[in-house]
Each structure stands twice: as structure tokens, then as C-alpha cells.
Amino acid sequence: MENIKFTSKGITCSAWYIPTTSNKYKSSRGNPCIIMANGFGGTKDTGLLHFAEPFSKAGFDTFIFDYRSFGDSGGFPRQNVSYKNQREDYHAAIEAVRSLPNVDRNRIALWGTSYSGGHVMVVAAQDKKISAVVSMNPATDGLAALTQICRYGGLKQLTVAVGHGLKDLAYSMFSQKSHLIPIVGQPGTAAMISTPGAEAGYKSMAGPTWRNEVCARTALEVARNRPITFANQILCPLLVQVGSNDQVAPPDAARKSADLASGQVELLEYPIDHFDFYSGSWQEKLLNDQINFLTKTLAPRRHN
């Protein structure tokens, strides 16, 4: 594993580059590489190595990065989830990977989960040179997410979040410190994610740089994050993995996004909830499906 620094909009971001331990898919131009970042409020040391290390063994380089203001990356205010910034960070990571000496710049895949599962769809729609996308339990429609929050938490859940968001926005206007709320918590709390089992699921994979707090202003922009509106511009092969019992990322929106994509699409469903994707036998099943997909899309073409 190599520690890599790259710049996104003038801010230094931190990444881990894990070269493959195999030459299985190496071509004269180098190895295929998978670029990965975490979901809502996540850091590169929170659960991603459970996917990246098997990818490396399977024949793919991996590049895992922290968004601006999270983990080991720079940027202020800290713990600010901005979907626009995070998409820009993915683009900056792609440019950094394309400059690595042992990477085949024509075989780069994007991997995302939850919030970043939506980011990778948008970034692939914007960068037509991306070879493949893995979108796991993706959040593809902020409007649908708000509807789902109302369904499990009632209107009060939304109004509390908006109230915290407005307070944080006011703080930022007067150059005061950010108003932070938990990323994940018990049902009925002011956390951004408070579905049953979410707190235990998220905290079970938390790495040392992860902090259970986020700028509350994020609550005001979630509805505007709608990767589904970019889906028809995705031309490369796309794997969408949906949890039919997902209480965090609405499965109907993910299915519709897959249906709208213009390229080759694999839509796979599993009878699980959001945080079941990250551990146990289901994680192994999901990972195997991802490796099969990436092998089909990233293996070098053999000429007769």
C-alpha cells in the first residue's frame, strides 16, 4: 500500500494506492485500476479495504481516497458533506490515477457505495473515458430519500434536520464554528441516518479517522443530489447492486437509475438492508459479483 497525495480544487487529498499482487490482467499499458471512495460521512479506513484488498488479489489495482474535509485529507470546514465537492474529488482522483506509471489509463473503473454509489454514476456520465462502474446500494435520488425518511421517521424527522441545517448555515454566514450533528444514530434522534440497526452497522466498520459528526447544513442539500438525472448519459458498463430491504437508499430509485442508463447494465438484487452490504456472507456474495463484473469489463482484450 502506498500513501498518495493529490489535489482537488487546490486542496490536498489523501489516498491509498494498492497495486495488484497479480499480473493476471496486465497489458503493455499497465494494470486496470478501481477508484473507490466511501459513502455518507465515510473515510477511506472505514470498511473499504474489505473490498479493495480482494480486488488487488483478483488482479486489479485499487485507489482509495478521502474526500476534502474528511479523514487524512485537508479542507475546511471539517466533516462537510458536499455532493458537488465530492464529485469533483472523484474527478481529481481519476486524473491522479491516470498519471500513475503502472496503471492503464484506458482501463479505469469507479466504485461507490451508498452516497458515493450515486457519485460514481454522475462522474461516469461526465467522463466518457471511464471503463466501468460498480454502484453498490446507491443513493440515486435525494427526493426519494426524503420521502423514505418521512415514511420511517415521520415529518418531525425532516423538520428537525432542516432546523439543524438552518442553524449551521447561520453559523457559517457569521464565520462561527460549524454546527455538527451525528452521521448515524438511534431511531428518533437528530442523526442524518437513523434507521433501525444503522448505528450498530456503521460503527462496526468505523476506522480510526472516522468521526460520527457532520455539518448539519448537509440536510439542506440532500434533496438536490439526484444522480438519477444523469443516468441516461452513462455509456460504460454499469453494475448496480440493490438491497430490496434497503431503508437508507431507496431501492426503487436505484432500479430506475439502472433502467435509464444507456450502456450495458447489470442490475442485481439481494434481500438485505443497507448495512448488510458490508459484512458477513452477503458481503462475500456481493464482492464475488463485483469481481465477476470487473473481470468481464476490465480484462484486456485477447486478439486472435
N, C-alpha and C positions, 0 to 999 in steps of 0.2 A: 504494500500500500504506500502510495506517495502522497504527500501533502502538496496541494497545488493552490496557488492564488491566482485569481483572475479579477478583472474589473468590470463592473456593471454600472453604467451611468456615473463613473467617477468614484465608485465605492468599491473597496476591496472585499471580494467574497472568497470564502474558504471551501475547498473541495478535497475529496479523497479520490485518487485515481488508482484503480486496482487492475493492473494488467492481467490478462488471462494466463492461466498456467498451462494452456494447451495451444498448439498451433493448428488445431483442427480446421478453423475457418480462415486461416491467414492467407492472404493473397500477396501479390507483389507490391501492393499498395499499403499493406498492413492488416491489422485486425479490425473487425467490426466493434463498435462501442455503443453502450447503452448509457444514456444520460438520465440520472434519477434525482428527484427531489421529493420532499415529504409533503404531506397534506396539511390541513389547517393547524398552524402553530407548531408544526413539527420541525425537528432538527435532523441533521444527517446521521446522528448517532442513535436515533430512535426507531429501531425496527428495520431499517433499510438494509443493513448488512445481511439479514436473513434471506434477502433476495439477491443482493449483489454478489455475495461470495459463491453461491451456486451458479450464478451466471458466469462468473470467472472460471469456474471449474468446467463449465459446459463449452467454453471456447470464445467467450465474449469479454472484451474489456468493459469495465464499468467506471462511471464518473459520477460521484455523489456530491452534491453541493448544498451549502446552507444559503438560504435567501438573505438578502440585505436585512439587517437588524435582528437576525436570529443566529443562535449558536456562536460559531467562531468567526462569522462574517461581521464586517463593520456596518455602519449605518445607524442613524437616529431618526425618530425616536425608537428605542428598542422595543421589540415584541409587537411591531406594527404589521399586521397582515393587510397588504395592499395587493389585490389580484393583478392590477396593472403592473406594479413593480415586479411582482413575481414572474409574470410572463416575460418581462424584459430581462430578468435574471436568467431565465431559460435560454433566451436568445444569446445572451452573453456567454453562457456556458457552452453553447454549441460552437461559437466562434473559438473559444479556448480549446475545445476538443479537436476541432478541425486543424489546429496548429500543432497538435502533439505528433511527434515524429513516427510513432509506431501505429497510428490509427489510420484506417482507410476512411478518408473524409467523405467518401461516397456510400458508406455503409454505417450510418449513424441512426440509432433508434432512440425514441423518447419513451420514458416510463414514468407514469404518475399514478397516484392513489388519492382517493377522496378529493380534496380541493385541487390538488395537482393533477388528478385524473382529468379534470376539466382543462387545466392549463395546457397540458400536452396536446389536446385537441386543437386549441386555438393556435398554439405555436406551430404545429404541423400544417395548419391551414395557411399560415403566413409564410412559412419556409418550405417551399416545394421540393427542396433537396433532401428533406428527411426521408429515410427509407422505410420506417415502420413506427407504429405507436402501440404501446401497451397502456390501456386505460383501465385501472382496477378500481372497483366500487366508486365510480367517478361522480363528483358533484357537477352536473352539467347545466343546471338551471336554478339560479338563485330564487326566482319567483316560486318555483315548485317547492323549493326548500322551505320558504316561509310558510307556504300552505301546510306543509307537513309538520312544521313546528307548532302551528295553531292546532293541528289535529291531536298531537300528543301532549302539548303543554297549555293549550288554550290561548286566548288573546292576551291574557296577562303576561305570558312568557314573552311575547313580542313587545308589548308596551314597556316592560321593564328593561329589555335590551336596548330599545330605542332611547329610553331615558338615560341610561348609562352612556350611550353613544353621544347624545347631545351634550352631556356633561364633559366628556373627553374632548369633544370638538371645541367647546368653550374654553377649556383649559389650553388647548393648542393655540387658539387665537390670541390668548393673552400670555403666551410663552411660558406657561406653567408646566410642571411635570405632567406626564400622561396619567389619565385615569384608567387603571387597569382592572379587568375582570377576569375570572378563571376561564381557561380554554374549555375545560371539561369539569363537570361536577354532577352531583346527585339531581334526580328529577325535582323540578320546582325551584331550583336555585338560579342565580343570575348568570351561570356559566353559558358560554356560547354553544356548547354541546352538552345536553343534559338528559339524553335518552337513557332508559334503564340499561345498566351494565356498561355504559360508555366510560365512566370514570375508572372503573377497575380495568377495563380493556386497554385504555390509553396508557394508564400509569404502569401497567405490567411490562410495557416495552420501552418506557422512557429511558433515555440515555442521560449521562451526567450533565450535558449542557441544556437539557430541556427544562423549561420553566412553565409552570401551569398558570400563565397570565398572558393577557393580550390587550392591546389598546382597544378600548371599548368603541372607538369610532368605527371599527370594522363592521359593527352591527348595522351601520347606516348605509353600507355599500354592498352588502351581500346580495340584495335583490338585483343589482346592476351587473353582477357577474353571471353572464349567460353564455357559456361556451356552446350551447346548443345552436346559437345563431350563426356559428362558424362551421358547423358540422358538414354542410354541403360543399365546403371548399377543401375538405380533406381528400387528397387524391391517393395517398400512400396506403398500404395495407394497415388495417386497424383491428386490434383485438380489444373488445370491450367485455369486461367481466363484471357481472351484476349479481348482487345478493338479493334474492327475491323477498327476503325479510328485512332488508336494509331500512333502519329507522332514521338514519342520518342523511344519506344521499338518496333521493327519491329514485327508485328503480325504473319507474315509467319514463322519466326524463332521460335516463341513460339508454334505455331501449330505443326511444325515439331518436336520440342523437346518433346511435349506431345505424338506424334505418335511413337517416338523412345523408350519411357520408357517401361520397361519390366513388371511392375506391373499393378495393376488396375488403370485406368486413367479416370478422368472426365475432358473433355475439354468444357468449357462454353464460349460463345462469347456474347459480348454486343456492340451495335452500338455507341460506345463512344470513346473519345480521352483519352490520358494518365492521365491528371489531373482531369477528370470527375470521376475517381475511388474513390476520397477521400471526396466527399461531396454530399449532396442532396439525391434525391430519388434513384439515381443509387448506391450510397454508401450503402444505406439500402438494396437494392436488392442483391448486391454483398455479403454483410455481412450475410444475411439470407442464401444464397447459401453456404457460408463457414461454418456456424453453422450446416447446414444440413449434409454437408460432414463430418465435425469433429464428429458429433454425431454418424454417421454410423461407423466411423473408430476408435473412442476412447471410446465409451460406453463399460462398462465391459460386457464380455460375460455372458449370463444367461444360467445356466445349468439346464436341466430338472431333 
